[in-house]
Amino acid sequence: YMGILSLLAIPLNSYNEKLGVLYLFSEIKHGFEREMIDLVTTYVNQASTSISNFRLINQAVKNARYVEELAIAKKVQASLLPNKFINNEYLHMAAASISADEVGGDYFDFTELSEKKYCVVIGDVSGKGTSAAFHMAKMKGIYHTLVQLNLPTDKFLKYANTALSASLERGSFITLTIMVIDLENRTIETSRAGHCPTLYFNHLTRQCEFIEQKGLGLGILRNEWYIHEVSRQVLHINNGDIIVLYTDGIVEAVNEDQEQFGYDRIKTFFNENYLMEPEQLKERFLEEIHKFCGSVALDDDYSVMIIKVK
């Protein structure tokens, strides 16, 4: 520009981040002496620090608000899971759920259909964090709506799949196991939608077996053909039998050698500890998982429900 004979440009930097550039112009040739340059540089350094501190404070406020919102979400999610469990002359139940993040997508619940008949459900939403927790809340609403209809377990999954297909975004799905325990007729009726196979300890044979059933996750196949992808199984139960429902975070938990906890360790644990009551079984089982993982951080949510027939 006409009249400008000198230009001084000093960058504003903070923590290796470029914040901007301060430009000074002079109508005098060689118009910036060393003293002035030092003075302006000092000013620029102070300004850079002030701008950086302002950004850090602003970010800290946002982080604090985010942490507070997550804490609220965690409390809300905890309220969606039962905190009291069946412990009467027919059944004794214990359960726990641990999230990898502040909130997670594991879900379990139960309903007393009559004095001697109970419905139990456990599920796992694809993904983690707040999105999974949101879908978990949807699943709870669907469960409490459908369980009142006293449907066969495979029909329950059919209607649940229809409801979720209308609300889950593409690519999301929920695995689920539903079980009706009928102590009047001494049976359990069960179906699963792509969930981990239920572990069943038979007190008469003193052996654990996995209940293997076909079943596709909810929300994967979104049409009327879904009913053909699930099955219903009825088993007879005895006093002392144990039913263990869990999510894949337990199966896929790894140790320092990247070895998975796996199904065999689950089966071995309950074969060796079946005399314990469910609450003690739960505590010891979680200890066994933590001992196996060692210093490896939790990578996925995991939940377990343990039910003992009296």
N, C-alpha and C positions, 0 to 999 in steps of 0.2 A: 504494500500500500504506500501511496505517496506520503512522505514525511517520516516514515518509520525507518530508522537506520540501525537499530539494535533490537535483538530478540533474545529473551532468556526463557528457556523451557525447563521446568523442574518437575519430574514425575512424582506423583503421590503413591507411595508403595507401603504396604503393611503385610507382614508375614508372607512375603513372596507373592502377594496379590497386588496387581496394578489397579489403583482406585481412580486414577485420572492424571491429568497434567495441568500444571499452573503455568500460564504464559504471561510474560511481562514484556511490554514494548517501550521503546525509547526513541525520541526524535534526535538523539545525540549519538554520533558514531562512537563506538566503544563506551556506551552509556552506563554499563554496569560494572562497578568496581568490586574488588574482592570482598570488602566489608559488607557491601550491599548483598552480594551473592550469599555470603555466610548467614546474614540476617534472614534473608528470604528462605534459605534452606532450613534454618532452624524453625521458622514459622510453618513451612511445609511439613516437616517431620511431626510437629505437634498436631497439625491439622489431620495428618494421616492417622495418628494414634487416636484422636478424638472420633474420627469417622469410623475407624475399626471398632473402637469400644462401643460406640452407639449401635453398630450392627450386631456385636456380640450380645449386648444387653437385650436388643430386640429379639434375637434368636433364642436367648435364654427364656424370655417371657413366653415365646411361642412354644418352646420345649416344655416349660412348666405347665402350660395350658394343655398340651398334648398328653403329658404324663397324668394330669388330673382327669382328663377325659378317658384315658385308658383305665385308670383306677375305677372310674364310675362304670365303664363297660365290664370290667372284671367282676364288680359287685353284682351288676345286673345278670351277667351270665351265671354266676354262682347261684343266684336265686332261681334260675331255671332248672337246676339240678336238685333232686331231693336231698335233704339233709337228715331225714329220719328214715329208718329202714325197717322192714318187717322183722319182727322177733316175737313170735307167738308159739303156741303149742303145735303148730303145723310146719312153719318155716322159720329159718333164721337167715338173714341177709346182711352182707357188708359190701361196701363199694367205695371206690376212690377214683378221682380224675385229676390228672396233672397236665398242665398246658406247657408247651415249649415256649410260647410267647405269653404276653400278658393275658390274652384271651385265646381260646382255641375252638376246635370244631367237634370235639367228642361229645356225645350225648348218651345218657342213660336215664331210664325212668321205669316206674312200675305203677300198676293200678290194681286195687282189690275189686275184682268183679263180683265176688260174693264171699261168704265166710271161708270157703275152702277153695276158692278159685282166683288166681292172680294172673295178670298179664305183665310180662317183663320185656323191655326193649333196650337195645344198645345200638348206637350208630356212630359213624365217622364221616364227617364232611370232607370232600376233597379240598386240598389247600390248607392254609393255616391263617392265624391272625383274625382281624376283625371281620373280613369277608366270610370266613368259615363260621365264625360265631353267629353272624347274621343268619346264615342258612340253617344253623343248628336251632335257632329260635323258631324258624319256619317249621322245622321238623317237629318240634315240641307241640306247636299248635295243631299240626295235622294229626299227630299221634292222639292227643287228647280229644280231638273231634271223632276220629274213627274208632277209638277203643270203646266208645259208648255203644257202638253198633254190634259188638260181640261177634265180629266176623271170623270166619276161618282165617288162619294166619296167611295163607297164600292170597286170599281175597283182600286182606288188609294191605298187603304189599301192592296189589294191583291198583287199589284206590289211592294209596299214598303216592305211587308213581304218577298217576294221572294228575294229582294235585300239584306235585313238585314240578312236573313237566311244564306247567303253566307259569311257574314263578322262578325257576332256576335258569340262569344264563347258560348258553351253550358251552359245553366243556366242563361244567360243574356237575357233580353227582354225589350221592350219599349212599354209603353201604350201611346195611341194617340187618339185625337179627331180631325177630319177634318170637316170643315164646309164651304159651298159655299153660300154666301149671294147675292141673285139676286134681286136688287131693281127695275129692269124693270118689272119683273113678281111678285114682292113682295113675294118672297119665300126664305126659307133657306133649303138647302139640307145638311144633316149631317150623318156621320158614326163615330163609335168609336171602338177602339181596346183596350178594357179592361180599358179604362180611366174613371175618375170620370164623372158622368152624368152632362151634361150641364144644367145650371139653366137658365130658360127662363121666363122673366116677360112680361106678356101680358097686354099692356096698356089699352085695352078695358075692360078687366075683373078686372084689378088692382090686379092680383094674380100671384105669382111665382109658377112654376112647374119644376120638373126635367125631362129632356128628357131621358127616359129610353130606351136603346137599347142593344141588345145582341152584343157581340164583344169580341174577344180574343186578348190578347196582341201580338204585333209583335215579331216574333222570338220564340214563344212557340210551335206552330204547323208549321213544316217546310216542307210542301208539298202542292200539288194542292188543297187539301181539305179545305185549310184555307178560301177560298171564302165563304164556307157554314157556317162559324163561325162569319160572320159579316153581318150587315144589312144596309140599306139605308132608311132614313126617310126624307120626305119633309113636311115642315110646312109653313103656310102663316103668314106673318108678317105685323105689323101696325106701323104707326108713333108713336114714344114714347116707343116702345118695347125695352127691355134690354136683352142682352145675356151675360152670365157670364161663362167663362171657367176658370178652376183652376186646381191645382194639389193636390194630396192627402196629401201633407205636411200641408195644411190648415185644412183638415178634421181631421187629426190625431194629430194636435197640442194639447198638454195637459197642464193642470194647476197644481198647487201644490197638488191637490187632485187626480192627475192622471186621471182626467176627460177629454175626448176628446172634441174639439170644435164642431165637428160633422156637419151633414147636416142641421139639424133643425136651428141652429144658423145662417148659411149662408142664408137660406131661409127667416128667420125672419128679418135679417138685410136689405135685398133688398126689402122686402115687406114694410118696414118702411121708407126707404130712396130713393125710386125710383125717386123722383123729382129732386135729385141732378144730376149734370153732371158727366160723367165718371171719370174725373180727381179727382173731389172731392169725389166721391164714392170710388175710389181706396184708397185715403189717409185715409178716415174715416174707411174703411174696414180693412186696415192694422193696424190702431190704435186699432180697436176692437179686433183683434187677439192678439196684444201685451198686451193689457189690460187683456184679458182672461188668457194668459199664465203667467203673472206676472213675477216672478223671475226664472221661469223654462227656461233653455237654449234651443235654437232651436235644434231639433234633426233631422230634415229633411229639404231639400230644399222645398220652396213653391213659387208658381207663380200664378198670376191672370190676366186675360184679361177681360175688361168690354167694351161692345160695345152697343151703343145706336143708334137706328134707328131714323132719323129725318123726 
